[in-house]
Amino acid sequence: MSKWISFYGNAMSIAEHRVEGYSKNITLRYPIYCPFSGSSIRLTFDNFCGTEAITITEASIALGKGGTELDASTARPVTFDKITSVSISSGEKIVSDPISFSVKGGETLLVSFYLEGFTQMRSAVLVTGPLSKGAYAVGNHCNTSILPLNDSRNTNWFYFLSDLEILTADSCHSIVCYGDSITAQSWPDELNLLCREQEKNHTVFIRKAASGTRILREYHCITYESYGLKGSHRFPHELPVCGADAIIIQQGINDIIHPVGIEVNPFRPMSDLPSAKELIEGLRYYIRESKKLGMKVYLGTLLPIEGWRTYAPFREELRNAVNDWMRTTDEVDGVIDFAKALADPDNESAFLPTYDSGDHLHPSEAGYRKMAMAAYDILGKCIY
């Protein structure tokens, strides 16, 4: 038997508001690692955060030959009701027609799409990691093998492309990694690489993360609107992932570190600081919504923050209170103690130096690999 399974995903958040917020005559290209073999692909394009309609003039999917080079002989057009161009209203998303496309597990697909007219580049997310690369080029290069050197650039901004699904074996499944900038960086990619190394070829991890996001608050100013939507706005949109039967939730640190007082920053009042009870209730909302879809729920403890520029003892107390609840609650299927895995054993308020990126908030690449291993160990039979 076979079924549709998501093998790639991204949150749709808000791109930073800049003067140059529109593009035209541009091709975006993204290499997508596919762990599953399958016979058909469909793509979702999402204008969730846009304030006006966008038009995708043309799109294609092809096998990759390394980096952003595609095998032109394998390129297939992406259609929508058998039409190659599609407009997507603000706040809406659209799923392509199924594309007959033979894929072997472990191959990389290249998705290219061309925006001919002026397009508001607002629905997007910034993600990084060994499997999260992209590029853009001036002109229509949907079926060009190699993007022109002088007219292309690499990018880690992922615009509009939110999900890819494959018709594959019934034994395959996906697990969602939900969170903020820590999850928008490398550890979900490292989990996928770890599955490949361990020949666990029936599980894929889908990243749904956006930098700066909080569980309980969001900004309504163009200075910080790229920090994204609060949980009650994001979660219902991002959670339904085809074939997902489990979720890892690692969020809450921005709720703790952002508020500084209007005398320091007019957009960050101390009234935004939640109590531990409020933050826990926000996590419980995620748990309830996930379980409505029959998903197993795993929580990831909040990482150390000592040394971060807004660090203070009251923030540390709040982090510890939330982590203590995570470690003791019986409301979830498991807890991944990321904090313990990355903390300095002699000072659990801080990262072990080798796991610190240097800003005392985000892990280093070694730290992200450690997070992946910690998650892999706890998930156990969920990975196969």
C-alpha positions as CSV (number, residue, x, y, z in Angstrom):
1,M,0.0,0.0,0.0
2,S,1.0,3.6,-0.4
3,K,0.0,7.0,1.0
4,W,0.9,10.7,0.8
5,I,3.6,11.8,3.3
6,S,5.3,15.1,3.8
7,F,9.0,14.8,3.4
8,Y,9.8,18.6,3.5
9,G,8.2,21.5,5.3
10,N,8.8,25.0,6.5
11,A,6.7,27.5,8.5
12,M,5.5,30.5,6.7
13,S,6.4,33.6,8.7
14,I,7.0,37.3,7.9
15,A,10.0,38.5,6.0
16,E,11.7,41.6,7.4
17,H,10.0,44.7,6.2
18,R,12.5,46.5,3.9
19,V,12.2,49.1,1.2
20,E,13.1,46.5,-1.3
21,G,10.2,44.2,-0.3
22,Y,9.2,43.3,-3.9
23,S,10.8,41.3,-6.6
24,K,10.1,40.6,-10.3
25,N,11.7,38.5,-13.0
26,I,13.3,36.2,-10.5
27,T,13.7,32.4,-10.1
28,L,13.9,30.8,-6.7
29,R,15.5,27.4,-6.4
30,Y,15.6,25.0,-3.4
31,P,17.3,21.6,-3.1
32,I,15.1,19.3,-1.1
33,Y,16.4,16.0,0.4
34,C,14.0,13.1,0.0
35,P,14.5,10.1,2.2
36,F,11.6,8.1,0.7
37,S,11.2,6.3,-2.6
38,G,8.0,7.2,-4.4
39,S,6.1,7.7,-7.6
40,S,4.4,11.0,-7.4
41,I,5.0,14.5,-5.8
42,R,2.8,17.4,-4.9
43,L,3.9,20.8,-3.7
44,T,2.2,23.4,-1.4
45,F,2.8,27.1,-2.0
46,D,1.7,29.4,0.9
47,N,1.0,33.1,1.0
48,F,-0.1,32.9,4.7
49,C,1.6,36.2,5.8
50,G,1.1,38.1,2.6
51,T,-1.1,41.2,2.5
52,E,-1.7,40.9,-1.3
53,A,-2.0,38.2,-3.9
54,I,1.1,36.7,-5.5
55,T,1.5,34.9,-8.9
56,I,3.8,32.0,-9.5
57,T,4.3,32.2,-13.3
58,E,6.0,28.8,-13.7
59,A,7.4,26.1,-11.5
60,S,9.3,22.9,-12.0
61,I,10.7,19.9,-10.1
62,A,13.8,17.9,-11.2
63,L,16.4,15.6,-9.8
64,G,19.5,17.4,-8.4
65,K,23.1,16.8,-9.5
66,G,24.7,18.6,-6.5
67,G,24.2,22.0,-5.0
68,T,21.6,23.9,-7.1
69,E,22.4,22.1,-10.3
70,L,19.5,20.2,-11.8
71,D,19.3,17.3,-14.3
72,A,17.3,19.1,-17.0
73,S,16.3,15.7,-18.6
74,T,14.2,14.9,-15.4
75,A,12.5,18.3,-15.1
76,R,8.7,18.3,-14.9
77,P,6.3,21.2,-14.9
78,V,4.3,21.9,-11.7
79,T,0.7,22.5,-12.5
80,F,-2.4,23.7,-10.7
81,D,-5.7,22.4,-12.2
82,K,-3.5,21.6,-15.2
83,I,-2.4,25.2,-15.6
84,T,1.3,26.2,-15.1
85,S,0.6,29.6,-13.6
86,V,-1.3,30.3,-10.4
87,S,-2.3,33.2,-8.2
88,I,-2.5,32.9,-4.5
89,S,-4.5,35.3,-2.4
90,S,-3.2,36.8,0.8
91,G,-3.5,34.4,3.7
92,E,-4.1,31.5,1.3
93,K,-2.2,28.4,0.2
94,I,-2.5,26.1,-2.8
95,V,-1.5,22.5,-3.5
96,S,-0.3,21.5,-6.9
97,D,-1.6,18.7,-9.0
98,P,0.1,15.4,-8.3
99,I,3.2,15.1,-10.5
100,S,4.2,11.7,-11.8
101,F,7.8,11.6,-10.7
102,S,9.9,8.6,-9.8
103,V,12.2,9.2,-6.8
104,K,14.6,6.9,-5.0
105,G,15.1,7.3,-1.3
106,G,18.2,9.5,-0.6
107,E,17.9,11.6,-3.7
108,T,17.7,15.4,-3.8
109,L,15.0,17.2,-5.7
110,L,15.2,20.7,-7.0
111,V,12.2,22.9,-6.9
112,S,12.4,26.0,-9.1
113,F,9.7,28.7,-9.5
114,Y,9.6,31.9,-11.5
115,L,8.0,35.2,-10.4
116,E,7.6,37.3,-13.5
117,G,5.7,40.3,-12.2
118,F,6.2,42.5,-9.1
119,T,5.7,40.1,-6.1
120,Q,5.4,41.0,-2.5
121,M,8.2,38.9,-0.8
122,R,6.5,38.7,2.6
123,S,5.6,35.1,3.3
124,A,8.9,33.5,4.0
125,V,11.1,32.0,6.7
126,L,14.8,32.1,7.4
127,V,16.3,28.6,8.1
128,T,19.8,27.2,8.1
129,G,21.4,23.8,8.2
130,P,23.2,21.2,6.1
131,L,20.0,20.3,4.2
132,S,18.6,23.8,4.0
133,K,20.1,25.8,1.1
134,G,18.6,27.9,-1.6
135,A,19.4,30.3,-4.4
136,Y,17.8,32.9,-6.6
137,A,18.6,34.2,-10.1
138,V,17.5,37.0,-12.4
139,G,15.3,35.7,-15.2
140,N,13.3,32.5,-15.8
141,H,15.6,29.5,-15.0
142,C,13.0,26.9,-14.0
143,N,14.6,24.4,-16.5
144,T,18.1,25.7,-16.6
145,S,20.7,23.1,-15.3
146,I,23.1,25.6,-13.8
147,L,22.0,29.1,-12.6
148,P,24.0,31.8,-14.3
149,L,27.0,32.8,-12.1
150,N,26.8,36.5,-12.6
151,D,23.0,36.7,-12.1
152,S,22.4,34.4,-9.1
153,R,23.0,34.3,-5.4
154,N,22.7,31.9,-2.5
155,T,20.0,32.4,0.1
156,N,18.7,30.9,3.3
157,W,15.3,32.6,2.9
158,F,12.6,30.2,1.9
159,Y,9.8,32.0,0.2
160,F,6.3,30.6,-0.4
161,L,7.3,26.9,-0.6
162,S,5.9,25.4,2.5
163,D,5.5,21.6,2.0
164,L,6.4,18.7,-0.4
165,E,4.5,15.4,-0.2
166,I,5.4,12.1,-1.8
167,L,3.2,9.1,-2.6
168,T,5.3,6.4,-0.9
169,A,5.2,3.3,1.2
170,D,2.6,3.0,4.0
171,S,5.4,2.3,6.5
172,C,6.9,5.9,6.1
173,H,6.0,8.8,8.4
174,S,7.0,12.2,9.4
175,I,7.7,13.9,12.8
176,V,7.3,17.7,13.2
177,C,9.9,19.9,14.8
178,Y,8.2,23.0,16.0
179,G,9.8,26.1,17.5
180,D,11.7,29.4,17.0
181,S,15.2,30.3,15.8
182,I,16.8,27.4,17.6
183,T,14.7,24.9,15.6
184,A,15.0,27.1,12.5
185,Q,18.7,26.3,12.6
186,S,20.5,22.9,12.2
187,W,19.2,20.3,14.6
188,P,16.2,19.1,12.5
189,D,18.6,18.7,9.5
190,E,21.0,16.9,11.8
191,L,18.3,14.5,12.8
192,N,17.5,13.6,9.2
193,L,21.2,13.0,8.6
194,L,21.4,10.8,11.7
195,C,18.5,8.8,10.4
196,R,20.3,8.3,7.1
197,E,23.5,7.3,8.9
198,Q,21.6,4.8,11.0
199,E,19.6,3.5,8.0
200,K,16.3,4.6,9.5
201,N,14.8,5.3,6.1
202,H,11.1,5.4,7.0
203,T,11.2,8.6,9.2
204,V,11.6,12.2,8.2
205,F,11.7,15.3,10.4
206,I,9.8,18.3,9.2
207,R,10.8,21.7,10.4
208,K,8.1,24.2,11.3
209,A,10.0,27.0,13.0
210,A,10.4,30.7,12.7
211,S,13.0,33.0,14.3
212,G,11.9,35.3,17.0
213,T,8.6,33.7,17.6
214,R,6.9,33.5,21.0
215,I,4.2,31.3,22.3
216,L,2.0,34.1,23.8
217,R,2.9,37.4,22.0
218,E,3.6,38.9,18.6
219,Y,4.8,42.3,17.5
220,H,2.6,44.7,15.6
221,C,5.3,47.1,14.3
222,I,7.4,46.8,11.2
223,T,10.6,47.0,13.3
224,Y,9.9,43.5,14.7
225,E,7.1,42.0,12.7
226,S,9.6,39.6,11.1
227,Y,9.8,37.9,14.6
228,G,6.6,36.3,13.5
229,L,3.3,35.2,14.8
230,K,2.3,34.0,18.2
231,G,1.4,30.3,18.8
232,S,-2.4,30.6,18.6
233,H,-1.9,32.1,15.1
234,R,0.9,29.9,13.9
235,F,0.0,26.5,15.3
236,P,-3.3,25.8,13.6
237,H,-1.8,26.7,10.2
238,E,1.5,24.8,10.6
239,L,0.4,21.7,12.6
240,P,-1.5,19.7,9.9
241,V,1.5,17.9,8.3
242,C,0.6,15.0,6.0
243,G,1.8,11.8,7.5
244,A,3.0,13.3,10.8
245,D,2.2,11.2,13.8
246,A,4.5,13.0,16.4
247,I,5.7,16.4,17.2
248,I,8.7,17.9,19.1
249,I,7.9,21.3,20.6
250,Q,10.9,23.5,21.6
251,Q,9.7,27.0,22.2
252,G,9.3,29.6,25.0
253,I,12.7,31.2,25.4
254,N,11.8,34.3,23.4
255,D,8.8,34.9,25.7
256,I,11.3,35.0,28.5
257,I,14.1,37.1,27.0
258,H,12.3,39.7,24.9
259,P,10.6,42.0,27.4
260,V,13.0,44.7,28.6
261,G,10.7,47.7,29.5
262,I,9.5,50.6,27.4
263,E,12.2,52.9,28.9
264,V,14.7,50.6,27.0
265,N,12.7,49.7,24.0
266,P,9.2,51.0,23.3
267,F,8.1,47.8,21.6
268,R,9.2,45.5,24.4
269,P,7.2,46.3,27.5
270,M,7.8,44.2,30.7
271,S,4.0,43.5,30.7
272,D,4.8,41.1,27.9
273,L,6.7,38.9,30.3
274,P,4.6,35.9,31.1
275,S,4.4,34.0,34.4
276,A,5.5,30.4,34.4
277,K,1.8,29.4,34.7
278,E,0.9,31.4,31.5
279,L,3.8,29.9,29.6
280,I,2.9,26.4,30.6
281,E,-0.7,27.0,29.6
282,G,0.6,28.1,26.2
283,L,2.5,24.8,25.9
284,R,-0.6,22.9,27.0
285,Y,-2.5,24.5,24.2
286,Y,0.0,23.0,21.8
287,I,-0.3,19.7,23.5
288,R,-4.1,19.7,23.2
289,E,-4.1,20.7,19.6
290,S,-1.5,18.0,18.7
291,K,-3.4,15.3,20.4
292,K,-6.6,16.2,18.6
293,L,-4.8,15.0,15.5
294,G,-3.7,11.8,17.2
295,M,0.0,12.9,17.4
296,K,2.5,11.9,20.1
297,V,3.9,14.9,21.8
298,Y,7.5,15.5,23.0
299,L,8.6,18.6,24.7
300,G,12.2,20.0,24.5
301,T,13.5,21.8,27.5
302,L,14.5,25.5,27.2
303,L,18.3,26.0,26.7
304,P,20.7,27.9,29.0
305,I,20.8,31.6,28.5
306,E,23.4,32.9,31.0
307,G,25.5,35.5,29.2
308,W,22.8,36.5,26.8
309,R,22.4,40.3,26.7
310,T,19.1,40.4,28.6
311,Y,20.0,37.6,31.0
312,A,18.8,38.2,34.6
313,P,18.1,36.0,37.6
314,F,14.3,36.4,37.3
315,R,14.5,35.1,33.7
316,E,16.6,32.1,34.9
317,E,14.0,31.4,37.5
318,L,11.2,31.4,34.9
319,R,13.2,29.2,32.5
320,N,13.8,26.7,35.4
321,A,10.2,26.7,36.4
322,V,9.0,25.8,32.9
323,N,11.7,23.2,32.5
324,D,10.8,21.6,35.9
325,W,7.2,21.3,34.7
326,M,8.2,19.7,31.4
327,R,10.4,17.2,33.2
328,T,7.6,16.1,35.6
329,T,4.4,16.4,33.6
330,D,2.5,13.3,32.6
331,E,0.6,15.2,29.8
332,V,3.1,14.3,27.0
333,D,4.7,11.2,25.6
334,G,8.2,12.2,26.5
335,V,10.7,15.0,27.2
336,I,13.9,15.7,25.4
337,D,16.2,17.4,27.9
338,F,18.0,19.6,25.5
339,A,19.0,21.9,28.4
340,K,20.8,19.2,30.3
341,A,22.4,17.9,27.1
342,L,24.0,21.3,26.3
343,A,24.6,22.8,29.7
344,D,27.9,23.1,31.5
345,P,27.8,20.5,34.3
346,D,29.5,22.9,36.6
347,N,27.0,25.7,35.8
348,E,23.7,24.5,34.4
349,S,22.6,28.1,33.7
350,A,25.2,28.3,30.9
351,F,26.1,26.3,27.8
352,L,29.1,24.1,27.9
353,P,31.5,26.3,25.8
354,T,31.8,23.8,23.0
355,Y,28.0,23.9,22.5
356,D,27.7,27.7,22.6
357,S,27.6,29.6,19.3
358,G,29.1,32.6,21.1
359,D,25.9,34.6,21.7
360,H,24.9,32.4,24.7
361,L,21.5,31.8,23.3
362,H,21.9,29.7,20.1
363,P,23.9,26.5,20.1
364,S,27.0,26.0,18.0
365,E,27.0,23.4,15.2
366,A,28.4,20.9,17.7
367,G,25.5,21.9,20.0
368,Y,22.9,21.2,17.3
369,R,24.4,17.8,16.6
370,K,24.1,17.1,20.3
371,M,20.5,18.2,20.3
372,A,19.8,15.8,17.4
373,M,21.4,12.9,19.3
374,A,19.4,13.7,22.4
375,A,16.2,13.7,20.4
376,Y,17.1,10.5,18.6
377,D,17.8,8.7,21.9
378,I,14.4,9.7,23.4
379,L,12.2,9.1,20.4
380,G,13.3,5.5,20.2
381,K,10.7,3.4,18.4
382,C,9.2,6.5,16.8
383,I,12.2,6.4,14.4
384,Y,12.3,3.4,12.1
